[in-house]
């Protein structure tokens, strides 16, 4: 692959081999992977530092229960990167980030998917088995023995606090849990983006912060991308552009004239997650695990300071808050959602009190048609998309960035990915990863749970 140019700054315009739009965890990861391959990469980011957008609001959970074998394989391969993240980024010893902030790390806790629906757990057992991911079934007694602060009563499914059913006594009990002992979470999701940003810089990538793209430029015949236009009038010329815009990714697709060219589409959805202290006598940070609780429509995990991180699995009763204007979206935690989530958790953790002070995160997720990601090229030659991560793909940022770099190189060298989907051998598992499973034109996954779960 031809490696062209250093930047040219004549009239404020620049040239590069690749423009990456977005400096979240995926944007920084893609920039790192492409710059490692010798490409001249410029990253354009509207915010002032890496990982400030939806990345920093991620639950950062590393889990493996997906409804497709391909999804499980991707997450299992991704786990290898987190187990060896320091080796993966290989930050130079003189790096300011390496000295001041350290390297992000995985906290291994395991995960308990409380067995509410045998059909769903059976599906997960099939996909986990096919992908070679260890799991075990815990009886109710085993769950309580390991986590004596957890109640297993079920209430007939999630509902809102203003519904009379919310206050009813349990109607039955959970049947145990499907446990994946290798699951965990990343201690600082924004730090991951910072680490990848520093690693990309070490390989020559350049970053333009507080800079916004307002045009995707093309060749005169509109057959391929030619770069981007920036707010203020300057341009970056490049034969490859990678859309990693997170919640803004659908706007970038529209800018590129690709609306209605994909079977899988995306749109932004506002989401809140909350942080509350563990109840007295419970060291949830030390003794807890990640729980998925579909009966209450929440997931929760330990976090620093002996706190509980609480997320929503997006039950139907809660509705979806689709966003039409990301610039004016409310990014403050709201009282009704805070109360709903903490009151649900109080039905699961004994002696959990509802804190008066609201604490948490509010950001938009880039949600796809079936809540699965798009890691693909597009109908516009040279324009690629990493989008539709739907709040559940943080765990795959490193492996997906590697896959995208392999895809960019292969397609640029003439591979027809649309008719012959690229497969990439996993570095850590040695498993063949079929990128066709993450195509923009794949069939909609009817078995998708349609929820975030970190």
C-alpha positions in Angstrom: 0.0 0.0 0.0 1.4 3.4 -0.9 2.3 5.6 2.0 2.1 9.1 0.9 2.6 12.4 2.5 3.4 14.4 5.5 1.0 17.2 6.3 1.0 20.3 4.2 -0.1 23.4 5.9 0.0 26.0 3.1 -3.5 27.6 3.5 -4.6 25.7 6.6 -5.2 22.6 4.4 -3.5 19.3 5.0 -3.1 15.9 3.4 -2.9 12.4 4.9 -3.4 8.8 4.0 -6.3 8.5 6.4 -8.7 10.8 8.2 -10.3 9.3 11.3 -13.4 11.2 12.5 -13.7 10.8 16.3 -11.2 10.3 19.1 -13.2 8.1 21.4 -11.9 4.7 22.3 -12.7 3.3 18.8 -11.3 6.4 17.0 -8.1 6.3 19.0 -7.9 2.5 18.5 -8.3 2.7 14.8 -5.7 5.5 14.5 -3.3 3.4 16.5 -3.8 0.3 14.4 -3.5 2.2 11.1 -0.5 4.3 12.1 1.2 1.0 13.2 0.8 -0.1 9.7 2.8 2.9 8.4 -0.1 5.1 7.3 -0.2 8.8 7.8 -3.3 9.3 10.0 -5.0 12.5 11.1 -7.8 12.2 13.7 -10.4 15.0 13.9 -12.3 15.4 17.1 -14.9 18.0 18.0 -14.1 17.8 21.8 -11.0 18.9 23.6 -9.4 15.6 24.5 -9.6 11.9 23.7 -12.5 9.9 25.2 -14.6 12.8 26.4 -17.8 11.7 24.7 -19.8 8.5 25.1 -16.5 6.6 25.8 -16.2 8.2 29.2 -19.8 7.3 30.0 -19.4 3.6 29.2 -20.1 0.9 31.7 -16.9 -0.7 30.2 -18.0 -4.2 30.9 -16.2 -7.1 29.4 -18.8 -9.8 28.9 -19.3 -12.7 26.5 -23.0 -13.5 26.5 -24.2 -12.5 23.0 -26.9 -14.0 20.9 -24.6 -14.9 17.9 -21.5 -17.1 17.9 -19.7 -14.4 15.9 -20.5 -11.8 18.6 -19.2 -14.1 21.4 -16.0 -14.9 19.4 -15.3 -11.2 18.9 -15.7 -10.5 22.7 -13.6 -13.5 23.7 -10.8 -12.3 21.3 -11.2 -8.8 22.7 -10.7 -10.1 26.2 -7.1 -11.1 25.2 -6.3 -7.4 24.5 -7.5 -6.4 28.0 -5.6 -9.1 29.7 -2.5 -7.8 27.9 -3.4 -4.1 27.5 0.0 -2.8 28.7 1.7 -4.9 26.1 -0.8 -3.9 23.5 -0.3 -0.1 23.7 3.4 -0.3 24.5 3.6 3.3 25.6 7.0 4.9 25.4 8.6 5.3 28.9 8.8 9.1 28.5 5.1 9.3 27.9 3.3 11.8 30.1 0.2 9.6 30.2 2.2 6.6 31.2 3.7 8.5 34.1 0.8 10.6 35.3 -2.3 8.6 34.7 -1.0 5.0 34.3 -2.4 2.3 32.1 -6.0 1.3 32.1 -6.6 -2.3 33.4 -9.3 -4.9 33.5 -10.8 -5.8 36.9 -11.8 -9.4 36.8 -15.1 -10.0 38.7 -17.0 -12.6 36.7 -20.6 -12.1 35.6 -23.9 -13.6 36.8 -26.7 -13.5 34.3 -29.7 -14.1 36.6 -31.7 -16.9 35.1 -35.0 -15.3 34.4 -35.6 -16.7 30.9 -34.5 -20.3 30.3 -34.8 -19.8 26.5 -32.3 -16.8 26.5 -29.9 -18.6 28.8 -30.1 -21.7 26.7 -29.2 -19.6 23.6 -26.2 -18.0 25.5 -25.0 -21.5 26.5 -25.1 -22.5 22.9 -23.1 -19.5 21.7 -20.7 -19.6 24.6 -20.1 -23.3 23.9 -19.5 -22.8 20.2 -17.0 -20.0 20.9 -15.2 -22.0 23.6 -15.9 -19.5 26.4 -16.0 -21.0 29.9 -19.3 -20.8 31.9 -21.1 -22.5 34.7 -24.7 -22.7 35.9 -25.2 -21.7 39.5 -28.1 -22.9 41.6 -30.1 -20.3 43.7 -28.3 -21.6 46.8 -24.9 -21.2 45.1 -25.7 -17.6 44.1 -26.8 -16.7 47.7 -23.8 -18.5 49.2 -21.4 -16.5 47.0 -23.3 -13.2 47.3 -25.4 -13.2 50.5 -26.5 -9.6 50.1 -28.4 -10.5 46.9 -32.1 -11.2 46.9 -33.5 -13.6 44.2 -37.2 -12.7 44.4 -38.8 -12.0 41.0 -41.6 -9.5 40.6 -43.1 -10.3 37.2 -40.8 -8.2 35.1 -39.7 -4.5 35.1 -42.2 -1.7 35.6 -42.2 1.9 36.6 -42.4 3.0 40.3 -45.8 4.6 39.6 -47.1 1.2 38.6 -48.9 -0.6 41.5 -47.1 -3.8 40.6 -43.7 -2.2 41.4 -44.6 -2.4 45.1 -45.9 -6.0 45.1 -44.1 -8.8 47.0 -42.1 -11.2 44.9 -44.1 -13.7 42.9 -41.4 -16.3 42.5 -37.6 -16.6 42.7 -34.8 -16.6 40.2 -33.7 -20.1 39.1 -30.0 -19.4 39.7 -27.5 -17.7 37.3 -25.4 -18.4 34.2 -21.9 -17.4 35.3 -19.0 -16.5 33.1 -16.0 -16.3 35.4 -13.7 -14.4 32.9 -15.9 -11.4 32.7 -15.0 -8.1 34.3 -14.8 -4.4 33.6 -12.2 -1.7 32.7 -11.3 0.5 35.6 -11.3 3.8 33.6 -12.8 3.9 30.1 -11.6 7.4 29.3 -8.0 6.3 30.3 -8.2 3.6 27.6 -8.8 6.3 25.0 -6.0 8.4 26.4 -3.6 5.4 26.3 -4.5 4.5 22.7 -4.2 8.2 21.8 -0.6 8.3 23.2 0.2 5.0 21.5 -1.1 6.4 18.2 1.0 9.6 18.6 4.1 7.4 19.2 3.5 5.9 15.7 3.1 9.3 14.0 -0.7 9.9 14.1 -1.8 13.5 14.4 -4.9 14.7 16.3 -6.9 17.9 15.7 -9.1 18.6 18.8 -11.9 21.1 19.1 -12.2 20.6 15.3 -15.5 19.7 13.6 -16.1 18.1 10.2 -18.9 19.7 8.2 -18.3 18.0 4.8 -17.3 14.6 3.4 -15.6 15.4 0.1 -15.5 13.2 -2.9 -13.9 12.9 -6.3 -15.6 14.8 -9.2 -17.4 11.6 -10.3 -18.5 11.0 -6.7 -17.2 7.4 -6.9 -14.8 7.7 -3.9 -14.0 9.8 -0.9 -11.4 12.5 -1.2 -11.2 13.8 2.3 -13.1 16.1 4.7 -14.0 19.8 5.0 -13.7 21.4 8.4 -15.8 24.1 10.1 -13.9 27.3 9.4 -13.1 26.4 5.8 -9.9 24.3 5.8 -9.7 20.8 4.4 -7.9 17.5 4.8 -7.3 15.6 1.6 -7.1 11.8 2.0 -8.2 8.8 0.0 -9.5 7.0 3.1 -11.9 8.4 5.7 -13.1 6.3 8.7 -16.4 7.4 10.4 -16.0 6.7 14.1 -18.3 9.5 15.1 -20.2 7.7 17.8 -23.7 9.2 18.2 -22.8 11.6 15.3 -22.0 8.7 12.9 -25.4 8.8 11.2 -24.9 12.5 10.5 -21.6 11.7 8.8 -23.3 8.9 6.8 -25.8 11.5 5.6 -22.9 14.0 4.8 -21.4 11.3 2.6 -24.6 10.9 0.7 -25.1 7.3 1.9 -28.5 7.5 3.5 -30.6 4.5 2.6 -27.6 2.6 1.3 -27.3 0.3 4.3 -29.6 -2.4 5.6 -28.5 -1.7 9.1 -29.0 1.9 10.2 -28.1 3.8 13.4 -29.5 6.7 15.4 -28.5 8.3 18.7 -30.4 7.5 22.0 -29.9 9.2 25.3 -29.0 7.0 28.2 -28.2 7.4 31.9 -26.1 5.3 34.2 -25.8 5.9 37.9 -23.4 5.4 40.8 -24.5 4.8 44.3 -22.7 3.6 47.5 -22.9 0.0 48.6 -25.1 -0.6 51.6 -23.6 -0.8 55.1 -21.7 -3.9 55.8 -21.3 -4.8 52.1 -18.0 -4.5 50.3 -19.4 -4.7 46.8 -16.2 -3.5 45.3 -14.3 -6.5 46.8 -17.0 -9.1 47.0 -19.4 -8.2 44.2 -19.7 -9.3 40.6 -21.4 -8.0 37.5 -25.2 -8.9 37.7 -27.6 -8.8 34.8 -31.2 -8.6 36.2 -33.8 -8.7 33.5 -36.6 -8.9 36.0 -35.8 -5.4 37.1 -34.4 -4.2 33.8 -31.0 -3.3 35.2 -27.4 -4.5 35.3 -24.9 -3.5 38.0 -21.3 -3.9 38.8 -18.7 -2.9 41.4 -16.8 0.3 40.9 -14.2 2.3 42.8 -14.9 3.6 46.3 -17.1 0.6 47.2 -19.8 1.9 44.9 -22.3 0.3 42.6 -22.5 1.2 38.9 -26.1 0.8 37.7 -27.2 0.6 34.1 -30.4 -0.1 32.3 -31.2 -3.1 30.0 -33.7 -0.9 28.3 -37.0 -2.6 29.2 -40.0 -1.8 27.1 -41.7 0.0 29.9 -38.9 2.6 30.1 -39.2 3.7 26.5 -36.3 5.0 24.3 -35.2 8.6 24.4 -34.2 9.1 20.8 -32.2 12.3 20.2 -32.8 14.7 17.4 -30.2 17.4 18.4 -27.0 16.1 20.1 -25.7 19.6 20.7 -28.6 20.5 23.0 -29.2 17.1 24.6 -29.5 17.1 28.4 -26.3 15.6 29.8 -27.3 15.8 33.4 -28.7 12.9 35.5 -32.4 13.4 35.9 -34.4 12.7 39.1 -37.0 10.4 37.6 -34.5 8.0 36.0 -32.2 8.2 39.0 -35.1 7.2 41.3 -36.3 4.4 39.0 -32.9 2.8 38.7 -31.9 3.0 42.4 -35.3 1.8 43.5 -35.0 -1.2 41.2 -31.5 -1.9 42.7 -33.0 -1.7 46.2 -35.3 -4.7 45.3 -32.2 -6.7 44.6 -29.5 -5.7 47.2 -30.5 -6.1 50.8 -30.5 -2.9 52.9 -29.7 -0.7 49.9 -30.8 2.8 50.7 -31.8 5.3 48.1 -29.2 8.1 48.2 -30.4 11.7 48.1 -27.5 13.0 46.0 -27.7 12.0 42.3 -24.5 10.8 40.8 -23.9 9.3 37.4 -23.5 9.8 33.7 -25.8 10.9 30.8 -24.7 10.5 27.2 -26.0 9.3 23.8 -25.4 5.9 22.4 -25.1 5.1 18.7 -27.9 2.5 18.4 -28.2 0.2 15.4 -31.3 -1.5 14.0 -30.5 -4.8 15.9 -28.2 -3.3 18.5 -25.1 -4.9 16.8 -22.2 -3.0 15.4 -21.2 -2.1 11.8 -17.5 -2.6 11.2 -17.5 -2.2 7.4 -16.7 -0.3 4.2 -19.5 1.6 2.4 -20.8 2.1 -1.1 -18.5 5.1 -1.3 -15.0 3.8 -2.0 -12.6 4.7 0.7 -15.2 5.6 3.3 -15.5 3.2 6.2 -17.7 3.0 9.2 -17.2 1.9 12.8 -20.7 2.6 14.2 -23.8 1.2 15.8 -21.9 0.2 18.9 -25.1 0.5 20.8 -23.5 1.0 24.3 -22.3 -2.7 24.4 -19.2 -2.7 22.2 -16.6 -0.9 24.4 -15.2 -4.4 25.2 -14.4 -4.9 21.5 -12.7 -1.5 20.9 -9.2 -3.0 20.5 -10.1 -6.1 18.5 -12.5 -4.2 16.3 -9.8 -1.5 15.6 -7.5 -4.3 14.5 -10.2 -5.8 12.2 -10.9 -2.4 10.7 -7.2 -1.7 10.0 -7.0 -5.2 8.3 -10.1 -4.3 6.3 -8.8 -0.9 5.1 -5.6 -2.5 4.0 -7.3 -5.4 2.2 -9.9 -3.4 0.4 -7.3 -0.7 -0.6 -5.2 -3.6 -2.1 -8.2 -4.8 -4.1 -10.1 -7.3 -1.9 -13.9 -7.3 -2.7 -15.2 -7.4 0.9 -18.9 -7.2 -0.2 -18.9 -10.4 -2.2 -16.1 -12.2 -0.2 -16.3 -11.0 3.4 -12.9 -10.7 5.0 -11.9 -13.1 7.8 -9.1 -12.2 10.2 -7.3 -14.6 12.5 -7.5 -13.5 16.1 -4.2 -12.6 17.6 -5.1 -14.0 21.1 -7.5 -16.9 20.3 -6.4 -18.0 16.9 -10.0 -18.1 15.9 -11.2 -16.9 12.4 -13.3 -13.8 12.9 -15.8 -13.3 10.1 -16.2 -9.6 9.4 -19.3 -10.3 7.3 -21.2 -10.7 10.6 -20.7 -7.0 11.2 -21.7 -5.8 7.7 -23.8 -2.8 7.0 -25.9 -5.0 4.8 -26.3 -8.1 7.0 -29.7 -9.5 7.8 -31.2 -8.0 11.0 -30.5 -10.3 14.0 -34.0 -11.3 15.1 -32.5 -12.9 18.3 -30.9 -9.7 19.5 -31.9 -8.8 23.1 -32.2 -5.1 22.1 -30.5 -3.9 25.3 -27.2 -2.4 26.4 -25.8 -4.4 29.3 -22.5 -2.4 29.3 
